């Protein structure tokens, strides 16, 4: 390719591997006994806390990666296009056990279940200007991941996790939302209108109306950045974004009734609720007792698309302003370099999500709960906004 002047670098790379995964707590192979409980004849007792599983094996991940790296136009444009396919089998999970065992759930392998993640990632950087006094570069990346349960040997509710309003179904992403669809508010009486499983309107809430709703995974994620240098002054910015997907605000059902429940705050977005006949509102009339909505057994079961929101956002992740002091000014201090800078993180966020920070992170301790509730938030603490002032010295 020596005669193709526009291409300065071109590399194809590919890999395939099979690796094991044992990301579960230790000691699951053995039965667990606990000392305590009800004493016998003045002494302590030992009882079975959980049964062991001597048949535990490694979970298997078959990983395929293919990518092209390139540099074009005197290396002013560089980038990479990559595809990956990861298939997990012999899954390690905690299916439910019959209560007659007298113990909690145990980890076991699911040899006839397969979960696949595959996606495309594109990144590029471009040197817009390269002069003596001015330098300007831009860059960015975008990625799309598709998660799918290819094979599943258990029932949809056999593996509990997180808030238990998600399910595992063949042909759908892992932990897809399973909710009653919220249609709107009846202007006459302020009661919520739901859609049953067949899509017909009803004022009676029922868990039998639940369907698979929302998109657990975003359509695209990525970021872009730019850096401008003028003589010794530099300004850089980094943005991150999510396009598509949904967030299920599991704490919203409690906050919705916060005006009448003293231990919950009432969010500003819930002000748009029905108050009198004829009102056209986003949310139904307030109630202290959720059972005042026909068919709703309790506020804990108040799970619907009323609290399912678009997860898209654009965030100014980082903004930095720096200045490099001339070597002539710092020579007398026996310094080779001196840079003064200020950085702000998470300064701006643009989103339609009303519940706070759209960049949610599951706060469950174990991987199973996090994976089975990937887009569910419950009073998740927002990302902090920070400001940093610093000096870099070189001797």
Buried (B, 14 or more C-beta within 10 A) or exposed (E): EEEEEEEBEEEEEEEEEEEEBEEBEEEBEEBBEEEEEEEEEEEEEEEEBBBBBEEBEEBBBBBBBBBBBBBBEEEBBBBBBBBBBBBBBBBBBBBBBEEEEEBEBBBBBBEEBBBBBBBBBBBBBBBEEEEEEEBBBBBBBBBBBEBBBEBBEBEBEBBBBBBBBBBBBEEBBBBBBBBBBBBBBBEEEBBBBBBBEEEEEBBEBBEEBBBBBBBBBBBBBBBBBBBBBEEEEBEBBBBBBBBBBBBBBBBBBBBBBBBEBEEBEBBEBBEEBBEEEEBEBBBBBBBEEBBEBEBBEEBEBBBBBBBBBBBBBBBBBBBBBBEBBEEEEBEEEEBEEBBEBEBBBBBEBEBEBBBBBBBBEBEBEEBBBBBBBBBBBBEBEEBEEEEEEEEEEEE
